[in-house]
Amino acid sequence: MLWARWLVLLLCWGATSGEQPEDERSALPAEGQPDPRRQRSPPPVEPLDFGFVPAAVYDTHAYYEPGPIGLLFHVVHAFLYVVQPNPFPKDMIIKVIQQNMGGIKIEEWRKPENVVLLLQWVYYEVGFLICTTVGVLLLVVTPIIGACFCVCRCCENCGGEMHQRQRKNADCQRGFFTASLIATSVLIIVGVVIAYAANHNMSLHVKSTRRLINTNIRDLKTFANNTPSQIDYLMGQYITAKNKVLSELDNIGPLLGGRIHSQLEKEVVPSLDGALRMAGAMRETKEALENVSSALEVLQEATGRLKASLSDERASLSNTLSDPACTNGAVSHTCSSVRATLAQLGANADFSRLADVNQALANVNVILGTDLSNIVQKGYSSFNDTPRLVKEQTRNIVSGVKSMLDKIGTEINSFAKMFPVESSLANFTTFLNLQQKTVESYYPQLDQMDFYRWIGCVGALCMVVLVLAFNILGLLCGTCGYDRQATPTTRGCLSNTGGNLLMAGVGFSFIFAWVLMGVVTTLFVVGGNVEKLLCEPLANRQLFKIIDTPFLVHPAKKNFLPGMLFQNPNIDLTLGSMYSDCYENSGLYHALQLETMFNINSFLNRTVYNKDLAKVFENVQVDLQGISLLEQAGRDALINFANSGIGYIDYDSYLAELNKGVTLVDLLTFSADLEAQADQLPRGALENALKGHASSIRQIHRDQVLPMEREMKYIRARSTLSQSIKQLQRTSSDLPVKVTNILSAIDAAEYLIAHNASHVVKQETRGYMQSLVGYFRQYTQWVKNSLSGEVAPCKPISNMVDSMEIVACSFIIDSVNTFWFGLGGCSILLIPSIIFSIKLAKYYRRMDTEDVFEDGQEGWN
């Protein structure tokens, strides 16, 4: 049986534990571990597709449907339940076996506890004992009664006198006996048919036993042939996990470097974004300053012309009012009123008073000579180069891990090759072939034995059929030849033959009844007890509970199955659990609990869960100090921009002038008022002069004020100046503080990269390593699940048990029990058949004498 042990141990190679090995957990770096509550969870591991283990297709269908004869089987089972309604005596059988472990000794049974067991066994078998006693009594009494009956009739007693007394109800009695004999014969025929059906069913299914044997052996061969390919498939799928890990290692830059980059960018990118926004603000400031300068020139030019024109007109009007005519008492009041409004004749918005922004613009232009955006983009590029730095600085580590993966694969293959798989399974297949040939060599003998059995059963039925033949022929001849007018001494030949045939049937009944009863009793005792003590407990698995009782099979072995297979009886492996697992088509590894034979965790710790893998990644060092986020030129540009002078511009003055109107007063209203006052003067030169001034003012409004209010040139200039001033005001607001904050953020990010990046590298390296280990964990878990349910499925083992149950119980025992049930019914019915045949023969046979009356009349029954 060495090959069997090799086959069992062979399946140990690929099992795994669902828990992470202790060595692997202890191999993780202890230093720098963050609080588990704050530690960032590793990214989910991509599920791997290992495909499907090549499935074995088994041919045996260990299921039996008896068909119509199953109804008879149920009837027999019900009869046996009536005979034996007690539950299966599991505890009693265990006690009997345990107390007779060393052999049965008569003196031991005199002990009180054994006497109690014996009485319990008698109580359990009381139904069988009663039926067996009845059968034995019939077996013994029947030939004795037959012999006495024959002697008695030879002495012309017991109905042997050939004389029939007269009876008034003779016809009624004859009819009753005829009907009773017919009914009895019909029931006997039914019993014969039942027995013959059972006999034929046994012969029919005994031949189909070959099919079950062949399919079971073929399934075992399939099991042996498919197991190596399934194990090879398990080994081969290590390459799936390995290739995935190799792919992750080849992409360690984007993966590990990307993880490091993602953690650092939370601090780095916002600082660079602030510098980049400030570079945009510089360009916007330049544009705003240019817009302010150009708009200010346009507005200063227009307001300068307007201011000059209004000043000239005001001086001219003042000279007119200085005319001596204004001193006239009637005119002086009007002139005084006009002279009081001269101050209103002037430009309101005076942009010439605003300081230019040329110096600030010149400073900004000098600052923009340094391309701050390009410098910031270089900082982005330098930071985004983290994956490349990680890939370059971990090149040696990656090559070491790849070599380690190759070593793991070699160790797995070497471990699998430690077991002589091919030779063991070849020996197993050879063993199966030899056993199949041995079994097939017994087929002719089994066929011959089954033929003899069939002949014997048919012979027993022929005994009953012979009695039936005499009864039926006797009934036919007697009924057909019976003449109501004939006297008992003058009955016809046909009627007399019928009576003789009935008596012949009686004679053969006495000859065969005891033989049949002996056969029935023997088969009843054997078949009934086998059904109740073997088949039923095997069907409900109670038999397994007896076999699996600790220390039952061997007093020194707790469990006999692991003790027989592994020489370790302490393993919690029972025949019932193994059968249940195999019935569910679980793997042999799971059914036999082979994990107890080999500490697979130690193997996995040395191979797949290699602690050296953690040590290799523990030494990962990534130097990111070469990353420069912002060059000195960029820093100088930011500082110079803060000191460019845009913060010293008087924005309030600009906004105040923009909010003023073009003139101090509406020139049209002023000119209208001037004309109205001129109309109050006497006609003359003064009146005409004032009206001329009013006309000149209207001309100024039309030629200079209206264009400034309506032409797009001036409107756009005012709008541009307003927007640019507000923008510059927003930009210059706390500009030094903003620049300082940007520079501080960049300094903090650079300090993080230079001094604290090692912690981020360790944390992300640990997560990256866990993701790699996660692929191997998937592989080992898949191997465990495959070993439990897909590799070497042991359905053939449960099929063999079920096939033996079908053959022994369904094919043989059910047929045997149905046979003795039918034959026993026939044997019992022979007793009333004898009585009715004897009674009825009196009415058909020709009598020697008959009743004679004195008046010369005769009568008979």
Protein Blocks (a to p, Z undefined) as FASTA:
>chain_A
ZZmmmmmmmmmmmgccfbdcfklmmmpcfehpacfklpccddddddddebjadddddfbd
cdddebjmlmmmmmmmmmmmmmmmcccdfklmmmmmmmmmnopafklmmpmklmmmmmmm
mmmmmmmmmmmmmmmmmmmmmmmmmmmmmmmmmnopghlaccddddfklmmmmmmmmmmm
mmmmmmmmmmmmmmmmmmmmmmmmmmmmmmmmmmmmmmmmmmmmmmmmmmmmmmmmmmmm
mmmmmmmmmmmmmmmmmmmmmmmmmmmmmmmmmmmmmmmmmmmmmmmmmmmmmmmmmmmm
mmmmmmmmmmmmmmmmmmmmmpmklmpmklmmmmmmmmmmmmmnccfbdcklpccfklmm
mmmmmmmmpcfklmmmmmmmmmmmmmmmmmmmmmmmmmmmmmmmmmmmmmmmmmmmmpcf
klmmmmmmmmmmmmmmmmmmmmmmmmmmmmmmmmmmmmmmmmmmmmmmmmmmmmmmmmmm
pcfkbcfklccfklmmmmmmmmmmmmmmmmmmmmmmmmmmmmmmmmmmmmmmmmmmmmno
mmmmmmmpghklpmkbmblmlmmmnopakbccdfklmmmmmmnopafklmnopmlmpcfk
lmmmmmmmpcklmmmmmmpccdfklpcfbdfklmmmmmmmmmnopmmpcfklmmmmmmpc
fbfbdfklmmmmmmmmmmmpccdjklmmmmmmmmmmmmmmmmmmmmmmmmmklmmmmmmm
mmmmmmmmmmmgoklmmmmmmmmmmmmmmmmmmmmmmmmmmmmmmmmmmmmmmmmmmmmm
mmmmmmmmmgopaklmmmmmmmmmmmmmmmmmmmmmmmmmmmmmmmmmmmmmmmmmmmmm
mmmmccfbdcddfkopacdZZ
